[in-house]
Amino acid sequence: MVRPIGFLERFARIATTWTGTSWALAIAVVIIVVWGATGPIFDYSNTWQLIINTGTTIVTFLMVFLIQRSQNKDSQAVHLKLNEIVAAMRGASNRLINVEDLSEEEVKLLHKHFCTLVELSKKDEKLSESHSVEEATERHQEKRKQEAESD
């Protein structure tokens, strides 16, 4: 028995690959040229116009989902590759693994934090010195502890 999901996945992969070829573009151009050339034959009737409008609407509707599927898969693959790099790099912040799953507010907070790290890096004499979220958190906690002790 053919699994519907497996069939749809294979079909979508084939359709995505094929619609991105020069042949697909050439066929689309030929269709438009033939349609345009038949205008005088059909006296530019409403039916003649409706054929191209309906065809392009259907193709556009389907392509939106096909493109989104392809983009989702590519995006997930890139995120997995970046997660592997972050997980493998010594000193990298593991908080960035699956950062795409954070809320917008959490991403904004991380962005703000990294902007601060950029400013810290500009003050360093060595360009090769780096700062991670963990290092900054530790420094922040130490500062809070020192402030509490001095009060």
LINVENBEL-V573737 format. One record per helix or strand of 2 or more residues. SS is the DSSP state (alpha for helix, beta for strand). FROM is the first residue (numbers start at 1). LEN is the number of residues. Records with the same first field share a line. If there is no record, write none. Layout:
BEGIN
SS: FROM-LEN + FROM-LEN
END
This chain:
BEGIN
alpha: 4-16 + 22-16 + 46-43 + 94-3 + 99-3 + 104-20 + 133-18
END
